[in-house]
Amino acid sequence: MNEEKLFYTLALQNVEGVGDVISKRLLSHFNDAEAVLRASSADLKQVDGIGERILGNLRDKNIYREAELELNAIKKLGILVSYYTDDEYPNRLKHCDDGPVLLYSTRLFDWKNSKIISIVGTRRHTSQGKEFCQALVAALTIYNPIIVSGFAFGIDIIAHRAAVDNQLRTVGVLGHGLQDIYPKSHYKYMGAVKERGGFLTEFKTRSSMERENFIRRNRIVAGLSEATVIVESAQKGGSMSTARFANDYNREVFAVPGRVSDKYSQGCNELIKWQRAQLITSAQDVIELLQWDSSKPNQNAIQRTIFVELTVDEQKIYDYLAVAGKQSMDEIARSCQLVVYKVGVLLLSMELKGVIRPMPGKFFELI
């Protein structure tokens, strides 16, 4: 968008009491932000939600000073801005009534005709949650999806790093402006994420870090994607808000189940219980439920899955099945001298890596 249009849109965004929903009503009625800000009170009152308080705020001259400061920061930092009707604005987010009027990003992304999936979860992940997330991303690599998450501690950063490791595009949605990064300890991952994708946010460059920002961020994480996967979450975890937004936007929500006694499985179990998420135990569930076409994967993706890395115990199981053929979980545990519950986790990881497949009767064989 041109500089003048951006300036007036920034000014409108500075008006207290005018959020994204009311902004879109005004912009739809008057065609652009400059016309909104120059409109008479009588004309403005024709728009639903415009009362005396907002009318007064629209006349506040400070909105222009703030807009000028922000515009200068955008130009100085080389930030890219997408308007909600622009072609480069995420297509799925356009269909969200409360989607941001403006999105700030480090690069322009190709949102069209792309498989886009959000992967989120608790900040205090378990080792099983980490392994599932890594194996899930690795198994989806053949479909070349964009992996979206919130760049936070825990499952979020694991998903981003797994995407980078598997040469997938990944997008970090931030709860603050692009001139900063939170948490500071994740600064070391920024270069790799930018190389494989980048960052976007609805928050202006000089926005302060506020706790409520992360709820707003979660609606963008949900709105960008065709599906959201909740790997682990407590009953009141931040990921639960992402699931609610995805439900509201009529998007698919998948949750990984866990034991009822596990704190960080309680949120996932509740989503499944009340049918607000579909239960998944493998990448194949995601592929089938989203109806991703697996008939013609690209050759480069196939090469990456052939040379998948296995742990020592996974390699032991692989070597055993290569000789013995299809075997039951109990027989695998006995022959490989591993405890059964650990074999279950290892087999799930190997399945997600595309190495083995489950058969009826709890049997498994190599692919």
N, C-alpha and C positions, 0 to 999 in steps of 0.2 A: 504494500500500500504506500501511496506517496506521503511525503513528510507532513503536508498540511492536514491531510485526512487523519494521520496518526496523531498529530498534535491535538486536534479537537476530540478524537476518541479517548485519548489519555485524560483530557480535561473532564469529559463526561464520566469516566471511570473514577475520578476523584470526588465526585459529588456524593456527599454523605447521604445514605439511605437509598442510593441507586445501585442495586446489585446487577448481576448478569441478566436475570429475568426481566426486570423493569427496563434495563438498558436496551434489551432486544425489542421490547414493545415500543419504546421511543424511537429507536432506529428504524423499525419497520414502518412506523407511522410517518416519520419525517424524512426517511431515506438516508440521512447521514447525521453525524454528531454535530457538525457546525449548524445545521438547520435546527436541531434540537435546542442548542444553546442560544439561538437567536429567536426562537419562537415566542409568541406572546403567551401570557398566562392563560388566557382563554383557550388558546389552541392546545396548550399542554394539558389542561384539565380534561380534555377529551380522551386522554390515554388512561386506561385503567390503572389505578395504584398511585396516581399523582395527586397529592394533597398539598395543603398550604406549607407544610414543613419542607417537602422536597422542592416546591416552587422557590422557597427562600434559599435553599441550598444551591439551586441551579444558578442563582445570581451572585454567588460568592466568587469574588475575583481571585481568591487564593487558588482556585482549581487550575487557573492558567499558569500561575507561577510554578506550581507543582508539576504540571504537564511539561513545561519547558525544561525543568531540571531532569525529569525522566527521559525526555527526548534526547537531551545531551548525553546522558549516561548510556542510552541505547547505542548512539552513534560511536561513542568513545570505546565501548566494549565490543562493538561489532555484533550485537545481538540481533537475531532475526525475529521479526514479528509477523504473526499470521492473524488476519481478521476472520471472524467466524463465517463469512461467506466466501472467503478465498478458496481457490482450488487446492492450495497446499495445506489448508486446515484439515485436520483428521476427519475423514468422512463420517465415521461412526459417532464422533463427538458432536457433529452437526445436528444429530437427531436427539440430543439431550437438551431439554428445555433450559436447564441451569448450566449448560456448558459455558466456558469462559468466552467473552466477547473477543479478547485478545490472548494469544499464546506467545510466550517468549521462548526461543530455542537457540541451541548452539549450532544447529544446522537444519536444513529442510529435509524432512523424511518423506519417503514414498509410502503413503498410507493406503494407496489404492490397490485393490486386488492382492493384498498381502494377508497371509495368515498371521494374526496378531493375538497373542495370549499373555495374560497377566499372571504372574506367579507371586503370591504374597504369603506371609505367615508371621509367626511370633518372632520377637527379637531374641527371645531366650529359647532357641531351638534345641532339640535333642540331636544325638548323633544319627538316629534313624531318620529324622526329618531332613537333616542335611544330605544324607545318602539318597533319600528318595528324590529330593529336589535335583541333585546333580544327575542322577540316573534318568529322571524324567526329561530334563533338557537334552541330555545326550541322545536319548531314544527319539526325540522329536526332530533332531537335526536334519534328518533326511527330507523333511518337509520345509526346511528353511524358514521357520517362522520368525517374527519379531518378538522378542521377549521383553515385556514391560514390567517394571516394578518400581518401588519407591525409594531405592538407594539407601534404605535404613539398615540398622543392625539386623542380624539374624538371617531369616530366609530370603529377604529382599536382596541383600548383597551376595548371598550364595547363588541366587538365580542369575544375577548380572554376571558374576564371575564364571558361572557354568556356560553362559551364552558366549562369553569371550573365548573361553577354552575350546568351545566347539565351533568357533568362527561364525557365530550367528550375530545378527543385528540385535542390539539391545538399547532400550530407552529408559532412562531414569527420570521419573517424575518427581520434582522437588517441591517441598513445602515452604520455599523461600525464593528470593531472587537469585539470578544467575551470577551475581558477583561474589557469592559466598558458597560454602558447602557445609552441610551438616549430615552426619557427624564429622568433625575435623579429621578423625582417624581414617576416613574413607577418601581423603584427598589423594592417597596413593593409587586409588583405583580409577581416578578420573580420566587419565590419559588413555587407558585401555578401552574404557567405555566410549569415550569420544571417538576413538579410532574405529570402533565397530558400530557406533550409533551416535548417541549424544544425550543431551538433557533438555527437558522442557519444563515450563512452569507457567502459572497464571499470575504469579506475584512479581511486582515491579522490582527493579534492581535494588532499591533502597528499602525494601520491606524488611521490617524487623522479624525475628524469629518468634512466632506465637504458637502456642500449643494447638489452638483451634485450626491453624493452617493445615495440619496434617489430615484432619477430617476432610477439608476441602480438596486437598491433594488426592485423597482416596477416591473421590468421585471421578476424577480425571483418569486415574488408573483403571477404574472399572469401565468408564465410558469409551476409552480408546480401543478396547479389546472385544473380540467376539466371545471370549470366555475368560473367566477368572478361576484360577486354581488356588484353593486355600490348603497349604501343606500342613501347618500346625497352627492352632490358635486356642487360647484360653476362652472362656465363655464371654469375657468382656474385652477381648483383645481388639486392637485397631483393625485387624483384618476382617472382623465381623462387620465393621462399617462399610468396608469395600464390598463385601458380599451383599449387604443391603442395597447399596447403590446399584450393583450389577442386577439384582432382582428387579429394582425399580425401572431400570433401563431395558428390562426384558432380555438380558444377556444370560448366557449359560454360566452356571456356577458349579464347580467341582470341588469336592472336599475329600481329603484322605482320612479314613477312619482310624481310630486308635482304641486302646483299652479305656474302659469307663473310669478307671482310677488315675489315668494320666491327665494331669492338669492341662497340658498343652494339646490335648486331643478333644477336650470337652466342647470347645467351640465348633470344631468340625463335626463331632457327633451330633450336636444340637442342630446344626444346619441340615444334616442328613435326616435326622429324626422328624423334623417339621417340614421336610420336602422343600427346603430352600436351597438345597444343593444336591447334586447327584454324586453318589459314592463312586470313587475310583480307587483302584489298587494297582494300576499300571498305566503306562503311556498308551497302550493299546486301547484302553477305555476312552481316553481323550480323543484319540484318532477316530475311533468308531462313532462316538457321540457327536463329534463335530463333522463327521462325514468327509474327512480329508481324503483326497484321492491318493491311494498308495500304489496305483498301477504303474506309474512312470516316474519314479524318483530319479533325480539327476545323478550322473555317474560319479561326480566328485563327492557327493554326499555318501554314496555307497562305499567309496574308498575309505572315508573317515570311519564308518561303522565297522569295517573289516578289522581295522587296527585298534580296536577299543582296548583300553587298559583294564586289566583285571587285578584284584588284590591277590595275595598269596592263597587265601582260602578259596576264592572264586576260581583261581587257576587250578587248584586241586580238584574241585568239582568238575570243571571243564575237562580236565585230563581223564577223570574217571568216566564221565559220560561219553567221551570220544571212543573209549574202548568198550564200555558196557552197553551203550545204547540207552533206550528209554528205561528210566528207573523211578521208583517211588521216592518220596521225600525221606521216609524212614530208612530205606536201603542206602540212599546217598549219605545220610548222616552216619549210619553204621560203617559203611565201607570207607568213608573219608575220615572217620574218627572225629566227628564234630557233633556237638549237641544239637538236638532237633530244632529248638527255637532259633538258634543262630543260622542253621541251614535255611530256614524260612526267609530270614532277612537277606541272606546271600542270594538265594534263588530269585527273590523279587528284584534285587539290584541287577542280576544278570539278565533277567527278563527285560528290564527297562533299557539295558544296554544293547538289546537285540541279539543276545548270544544264545539264549534258550527260549523254549516256549512251554507253557503248561499244557498238560493233556488230561483227559477225564480220569478221575480216580486218584488225583494228587500225584500223577506221574509227570516227569519232565524229560525233555530231550533237547539235544543241540539243534540249532537252526542251520 
